[in-house]
Structure formats: structure tokens, C-alpha cells
């Protein structure tokens, strides 16, 4: 899991909104954009092109 201080400053690169862990804790969700950003080797990949679209 990511450090609380890091989670406090992370934001969705698309809408600048808050992100939260997904159910499996292997990705970060943006509820507003319905995007899931992966976490690889304990590093969040906060790139819009890498995000999974959950709205479909």
C-alpha cells in the first residue's frame, strides 16, 4: 500500500479530483472520471493513457 502522505497529494491527472484505492488495492480509482490507474511495483502510474476506463 502507498504511504498516506502520498495518497493525500495524489490527484487524477484528468480532472484533478481525489483518487482512492480500488477493491483489490492494486489500482487507484477516480470516481468522477471513472478511470482506474494501475499501481506497478508500488508506484502509481498516473498517466491518462495507462488508465482503464470503467464507464463502459
MARTOR-834132 format. One record per residue (C-alpha): residue in three letters; x, y, z. Coordinates in steps of 0.1 Angstrom, whole numbers, padded with zeros to 4 digits, always signed. Layout:
! MARTOR-834132
ALAXYZ...
//
This chain:
! MARTOR-834132
UNK+0000+0000+0000UNK+0010+0036-0006UNK+0021+0059+0021UNK-0007+0081+0035UNK+0012+0113+0027UNK+0015+0103-0009UNK-0022+0094-0011UNK-0030+0128+0003UNK-0013+0146-0026UNK-0022+0123-0055UNK-0049+0136-0078UNK-0064+0124-0111UNK-0044+0139-0139UNK-0076+0143-0160UNK-0100+0162-0136UNK-0076+0169-0107UNK-0100+0152-0083UNK-0093+0128-0054UNK-0083+0092-0061UNK-0089+0062-0038UNK-0078+0025-0038UNK-0098+0000-0058UNK-0112-0031-0040UNK-0081-0052-0047UNK-0057-0023-0037UNK-0038-0027-0069UNK-0050+0004-0086UNK-0063+0039-0079UNK-0098+0050-0088UNK-0111+0084-0098UNK-0148+0082-0091UNK-0155+0114-0111UNK-0138+0102-0143UNK-0145+0065-0138UNK-0108+0058-0145UNK-0086+0033-0128UNK-0048+0040-0126UNK-0026+0010-0121UNK+0000+0006-0094UNK+0031-0012-0106UNK+0060-0022-0082UNK+0044+0001-0055UNK+0045+0031-0079UNK+0012+0046-0091UNK+0011+0051-0128UNK-0008+0084-0131UNK-0010+0086-0169UNK-0043+0090-0186UNK-0032+0068-0215UNK-0024+0040-0189UNK-0058+0043-0171UNK-0085+0017-0175UNK-0119+0032-0184UNK-0146+0018-0161UNK-0175+0037-0176UNK-0182+0011-0203
//
